[in-house]
Amino acid sequence: MDTSKLKPNDPRVKYETKQIRGKTYSYILGEPQGPKLETVVLVHGWPDMAFGWRHQIPYLMSLGFQVVAPNMLGYAGTDAPRDLSQFTLKSVSADIAELARSFVGQDGQIVLGGHDWGGAVVWRTAYYHPELVKAVFSVCTPLHPLSAEYKPLEDIVAAGHMLNFKYQLQLKGPDVEARIQGKDMLRRFFRAMFGGRGPNGEAGFSTSDGVHFDVLDKIGAPPLLDEQELEYYVEQYALQEAPELRGPLNWYRTRELNAKDEMDRAKNGPPLRFEMPALFVAASKDNALPPAMSKGMDAFYKDLTRAEVDATHWALTQAGDEVNRVIGEWLNKALNGATKAAL
């Protein structure tokens, strides 16, 4: 089958919705042409959407997988609740589990993959619902231990730690939500987020400051989105009522709620331990989630495979073929050679 990246509204896949725990989730559904091996659920991050997996979906379909890629809570046709507790990793993990079981049944299993916030989601989903997950992988996002206590990000950054997360202080505040509204501003925002530059090389986003509002109107075409893809991002985000970024930015407003969900488990168990095969793919030039953040995570896994690709945070598109190769080889091993014929 054709394994080229998905185009907007690509006829090779379906676009569907389901009611999941009282919320409408939209998702991309890809079916293999031959017998189905397994179901793969792909979870995107910020500020992306299911279409962010456009290089991986056709490839996984060609290997014989059914692929389900939801637009996550707050994004592109999926509900954006006002209640922040709906956006916690524990709550979203329950959403992913129910969505997955609608495809594989109560006793079935899935392969689960994530990127960025989606990586955080898949590690927690595999922890909260281990019986559901046959194998799990994350691109860029390492495992974060359970939160034994809550520490405000402001205090952590002020102490000189986690400076690569400093941009999150801006994102969880009011400015980006208030100022990035309407299609023209969304268009400028996506040009900046996906690598566009100003005439003198100015960046529209940095991990130290977040969105650089003063240069947004100067940013040129992004290298990681063609014109058709850029317009698709704008149109899909515009499906949400204004302010269009409220839902996506809510993910950055849940730090305390996530900690409260995990404090008891961090102290009393069950321990953060993964028995299923796992894969972590780091991106060598990722400024937000540098590979060094993954130091020590091996201790939590029975069977962890590591890989690294030469890419920025946008490895799924920037190094799409290499990411696919790594995932494909790992899946063949994790599933005892099931994909060998397709590979």
C-alpha positions as CSV (number, residue, x, y, z in Angstrom):
1,M,0.0,0.0,0.0
2,D,0.9,3.7,-0.3
3,T,3.0,4.6,2.7
4,S,3.5,8.3,1.9
5,K,2.5,10.7,4.6
6,L,-1.2,11.5,5.0
7,K,-2.5,14.6,3.3
8,P,-5.3,16.7,4.9
9,N,-8.6,14.8,4.6
10,D,-6.7,11.8,3.1
11,P,-9.1,9.1,1.7
12,R,-6.8,6.3,2.9
13,V,-8.2,6.8,6.5
14,K,-11.5,7.5,8.1
15,Y,-12.4,10.4,10.4
16,E,-14.8,9.4,13.2
17,T,-16.1,10.4,16.6
18,K,-17.1,8.5,19.7
19,Q,-18.6,9.3,23.1
20,I,-15.9,8.5,25.6
21,R,-16.6,8.9,29.3
22,G,-19.2,11.6,28.6
23,K,-17.0,13.5,26.1
24,T,-16.9,13.5,22.3
25,Y,-13.5,12.4,20.9
26,S,-12.6,12.8,17.2
27,Y,-10.0,10.5,15.8
28,I,-8.3,9.2,12.6
29,L,-8.9,5.5,11.9
30,G,-6.6,3.6,9.6
31,E,-7.3,0.0,8.6
32,P,-4.8,-2.4,7.1
33,Q,-5.5,-3.8,3.7
34,G,-4.8,-7.4,4.8
35,P,-5.3,-9.3,8.0
36,K,-5.1,-7.1,11.2
37,L,-2.2,-7.9,13.5
38,E,-2.9,-5.5,16.4
39,T,-4.5,-2.1,17.2
40,V,-2.1,0.8,17.7
41,V,-3.3,3.9,19.5
42,L,-1.2,7.0,18.8
43,V,-1.4,10.0,21.2
44,H,-0.2,13.4,20.1
45,G,1.1,16.4,22.1
46,W,1.1,20.2,22.0
47,P,0.4,22.1,19.9
48,D,-0.3,19.2,17.5
49,M,-3.3,17.0,16.7
50,A,-3.8,13.4,15.4
51,F,-2.5,14.6,12.0
52,G,0.9,15.0,13.6
53,W,1.3,11.2,13.1
54,R,0.8,11.7,9.3
55,H,4.1,9.9,8.6
56,Q,3.5,7.0,11.0
57,I,-0.1,6.1,10.3
58,P,0.3,4.8,6.7
59,Y,3.5,3.0,7.6
60,L,1.8,1.2,10.5
61,M,-1.2,0.4,8.4
62,S,1.2,-1.2,5.8
63,L,2.6,-3.5,8.5
64,G,-0.9,-4.8,9.2
65,F,-1.9,-2.6,12.1
66,Q,-5.3,-1.0,12.7
67,V,-4.4,2.6,13.8
68,V,-6.4,4.9,16.0
69,A,-5.1,8.4,16.5
70,P,-7.4,10.6,18.6
71,N,-7.4,14.3,18.7
72,M,-6.8,14.7,22.4
73,L,-9.0,16.6,24.9
74,G,-9.3,20.2,24.0
75,Y,-8.1,19.8,20.4
76,A,-9.6,19.8,16.8
77,G,-13.1,18.5,17.1
78,T,-12.7,16.8,20.5
79,D,-14.5,18.4,23.4
80,A,-12.7,21.0,25.6
81,P,-14.2,20.8,29.1
82,R,-14.1,23.7,31.5
83,D,-13.2,21.3,34.3
84,L,-9.4,21.1,34.6
85,S,-9.6,17.8,36.4
86,Q,-10.7,16.2,33.0
87,F,-7.2,17.1,31.7
88,T,-5.1,15.2,34.3
89,L,-3.0,12.3,33.1
90,K,-5.0,9.9,35.2
91,S,-8.3,11.1,33.7
92,V,-7.0,11.2,30.1
93,S,-5.5,7.7,30.6
94,A,-9.0,6.5,31.5
95,D,-10.3,8.1,28.3
96,I,-7.6,6.4,26.2
97,A,-8.4,3.1,27.9
98,E,-12.2,3.4,27.1
99,L,-11.5,4.5,23.5
100,A,-9.1,1.6,23.0
101,R,-11.6,-1.0,24.5
102,S,-14.2,0.2,22.0
103,F,-12.0,-1.3,19.3
104,V,-10.4,-4.3,21.0
105,G,-13.0,-5.3,23.6
106,Q,-12.8,-5.5,27.4
107,D,-10.1,-8.2,27.3
108,G,-8.2,-7.1,24.2
109,Q,-4.8,-5.3,24.1
110,I,-3.2,-2.5,22.2
111,V,0.1,-1.1,21.2
112,L,0.3,2.4,22.6
113,G,2.5,5.2,21.3
114,G,2.9,8.9,22.2
115,H,4.8,12.1,21.5
116,D,5.3,15.2,23.7
117,W,2.3,15.3,26.1
118,G,1.1,12.2,24.4
119,G,4.3,10.5,25.7
120,A,3.4,11.4,29.3
121,V,-0.1,10.1,28.6
122,V,1.1,6.7,27.3
123,W,3.5,6.0,30.2
124,R,0.7,6.8,32.7
125,T,-1.9,4.8,30.7
126,A,0.4,1.8,30.7
127,Y,0.8,2.3,34.5
128,Y,-2.9,2.7,35.3
129,H,-4.1,0.1,32.8
130,P,-1.3,-2.4,32.3
131,E,-3.6,-5.2,31.3
132,L,-4.6,-3.2,28.2
133,V,-1.2,-2.4,26.9
134,K,0.8,-5.1,25.1
135,A,3.7,-2.8,24.2
136,V,4.3,1.0,24.7
137,F,6.5,3.6,23.1
138,S,7.2,7.3,23.4
139,V,9.0,9.7,21.1
140,C,10.8,12.5,22.8
141,T,9.1,12.2,26.2
142,P,10.9,10.3,28.9
143,L,9.2,8.7,31.9
144,H,8.6,11.1,34.8
145,P,8.4,9.4,38.2
146,L,5.2,9.5,40.3
147,S,4.8,12.8,42.1
148,A,5.3,12.4,45.8
149,E,4.7,16.0,46.5
150,Y,3.6,19.2,44.6
151,K,6.2,21.8,43.8
152,P,5.1,24.9,41.8
153,L,7.0,25.1,38.5
154,E,7.7,28.8,39.3
155,D,9.7,27.7,42.4
156,I,11.6,25.0,40.5
157,V,12.6,27.4,37.8
158,A,13.5,30.2,40.3
159,A,15.8,27.7,42.0
160,G,17.6,27.2,38.6
161,H,16.2,23.8,37.8
162,M,14.2,22.5,34.8
163,L,14.9,25.7,32.8
164,N,14.0,23.8,29.6
165,F,10.4,24.0,31.0
166,K,10.4,27.8,31.6
167,Y,8.2,28.3,28.5
168,Q,5.4,26.5,30.4
169,L,5.1,29.4,32.8
170,Q,3.9,31.5,29.9
171,L,1.7,28.8,28.4
172,K,-0.3,28.1,31.6
173,G,-0.9,31.8,32.1
174,P,-3.5,34.0,30.3
175,D,-1.4,35.7,27.5
176,V,-1.1,33.0,24.8
177,E,-4.8,32.0,25.2
178,A,-5.9,35.6,24.9
179,R,-3.7,36.7,22.1
180,I,-3.7,33.7,19.7
181,Q,-7.3,33.9,18.6
182,G,-8.8,33.8,15.1
183,K,-7.4,32.2,11.9
184,D,-4.9,34.9,11.2
185,M,-3.2,34.6,14.6
186,L,-3.4,30.8,14.5
187,R,-1.7,30.9,11.1
188,R,1.2,33.0,12.5
189,F,1.4,30.8,15.6
190,F,1.8,27.6,13.7
191,R,4.4,29.2,11.4
192,A,6.4,29.9,14.5
193,M,5.8,26.6,16.3
194,F,6.8,24.5,13.3
195,G,10.1,26.2,12.6
196,G,9.3,29.4,10.6
197,R,11.8,32.3,11.0
198,G,11.8,36.0,10.6
199,P,13.9,37.8,7.9
200,N,16.9,38.0,10.3
201,G,16.5,34.5,11.6
202,E,14.2,35.4,14.4
203,A,12.4,32.5,16.1
204,G,8.8,32.8,17.1
205,F,9.1,30.4,20.1
206,S,11.8,29.4,22.5
207,T,11.9,27.1,25.6
208,S,13.2,30.1,27.6
209,D,10.4,32.6,26.8
210,G,7.6,30.7,25.1
211,V,5.8,32.5,22.2
212,H,7.6,35.7,21.0
213,F,4.6,37.8,20.2
214,D,6.8,40.7,18.9
215,V,8.0,38.7,15.9
216,L,4.9,36.6,15.0
217,D,3.9,38.9,12.1
218,K,7.4,38.5,10.5
219,I,7.6,34.7,10.6
220,G,7.9,33.1,7.2
221,A,6.7,29.7,5.9
222,P,7.5,26.8,8.3
223,P,9.8,24.1,7.1
224,L,7.8,21.4,8.8
225,L,4.4,22.2,7.3
226,D,3.6,22.8,3.6
227,E,1.0,25.4,2.8
228,Q,-1.9,22.8,2.6
229,E,-0.9,21.3,6.0
230,L,-0.6,24.8,7.6
231,E,-4.1,25.7,6.5
232,Y,-5.4,22.3,7.8
233,Y,-4.0,23.0,11.2
234,V,-5.6,26.4,11.2
235,E,-9.0,25.0,10.1
236,Q,-8.9,22.2,12.6
237,Y,-8.0,24.4,15.5
238,A,-10.7,26.9,14.5
239,L,-13.3,24.1,15.1
240,Q,-13.0,25.0,18.8
241,E,-14.9,28.0,20.0
242,A,-12.7,31.0,20.9
243,P,-10.3,31.2,22.7
244,E,-9.2,28.3,20.4
245,L,-6.1,27.5,22.5
246,R,-7.9,27.3,25.9
247,G,-8.2,23.5,25.7
248,P,-4.7,22.7,24.4
249,L,-3.2,25.1,27.0
250,N,-5.2,23.4,29.9
251,W,-2.6,20.6,29.7
252,Y,-0.1,23.0,31.2
253,R,-2.5,24.0,34.1
254,T,-2.7,20.5,35.7
255,R,0.6,20.2,37.5
256,E,-0.9,20.4,41.0
257,L,-3.9,18.2,40.0
258,N,-1.6,15.6,38.6
259,A,0.5,15.6,41.7
260,K,-2.6,15.2,43.9
261,D,-3.6,12.2,41.8
262,E,-0.3,10.5,42.4
263,M,0.9,11.4,45.9
264,D,-0.8,8.4,47.6
265,R,0.5,6.0,44.9
266,A,4.0,7.4,45.1
267,K,4.1,6.7,48.8
268,N,2.0,3.5,49.1
269,G,2.1,1.9,45.6
270,P,1.6,0.1,43.4
271,P,5.2,1.0,42.2
272,L,5.8,2.6,38.8
273,R,6.9,-0.5,37.0
274,F,6.4,-1.7,33.4
275,E,6.5,-5.4,32.5
276,M,5.5,-5.0,28.9
277,P,8.1,-4.2,26.1
278,A,8.8,-0.5,25.9
279,L,10.6,1.8,23.5
280,F,11.9,5.3,24.1
281,V,13.0,7.3,21.1
282,A,15.0,10.5,22.0
283,A,15.5,13.4,19.6
284,S,19.1,14.7,19.7
285,K,18.2,18.3,19.2
286,D,15.1,18.5,21.3
287,N,15.4,21.7,23.4
288,A,12.1,21.1,25.4
289,L,12.8,17.4,26.2
290,P,16.6,16.9,25.8
291,P,17.7,13.2,25.8
292,A,19.5,13.8,29.2
293,M,16.1,14.0,30.8
294,S,15.7,10.2,30.4
295,K,18.7,9.4,32.6
296,G,17.7,6.7,35.2
297,M,14.4,5.7,33.6
298,D,15.7,2.2,32.7
299,A,15.2,1.1,36.3
300,F,11.4,1.2,35.9
301,Y,11.2,-1.3,33.0
302,K,11.6,-5.0,32.5
303,D,12.3,-4.6,28.8
304,L,13.2,-1.1,27.6
305,T,14.7,-0.4,24.2
306,R,16.4,3.0,23.6
307,A,16.9,4.8,20.3
308,E,17.8,8.3,19.3
309,V,17.1,10.2,16.0
310,D,18.8,13.3,14.7
311,A,16.0,15.7,15.0
312,T,14.4,18.5,17.0
313,H,11.3,18.1,19.1
314,W,9.3,17.6,15.8
315,A,10.9,14.2,15.2
316,L,7.7,12.6,13.9
317,T,7.8,14.7,10.8
318,Q,11.4,15.9,10.6
319,A,12.8,12.4,10.9
320,G,9.6,10.5,9.9
321,D,11.3,7.7,8.0
322,E,13.9,7.1,10.7
323,V,11.3,7.1,13.5
324,N,9.2,4.6,11.4
325,R,12.2,2.3,11.0
326,V,13.0,2.3,14.7
327,I,9.3,1.7,15.7
328,G,9.0,-1.0,13.0
329,E,12.1,-2.9,14.1
330,W,11.1,-2.7,17.8
331,L,7.5,-3.8,17.1
332,N,8.8,-6.8,15.2
333,K,10.8,-7.8,18.2
334,A,8.1,-6.9,20.8
335,L,5.5,-8.9,18.9
336,N,7.8,-11.9,18.3
337,G,8.3,-11.4,14.6
338,A,4.7,-10.7,13.7
339,T,5.6,-7.8,11.4
340,K,8.6,-9.4,9.7
341,A,6.9,-10.1,6.4
342,A,5.9,-6.5,6.0
343,L,9.3,-5.2,7.1
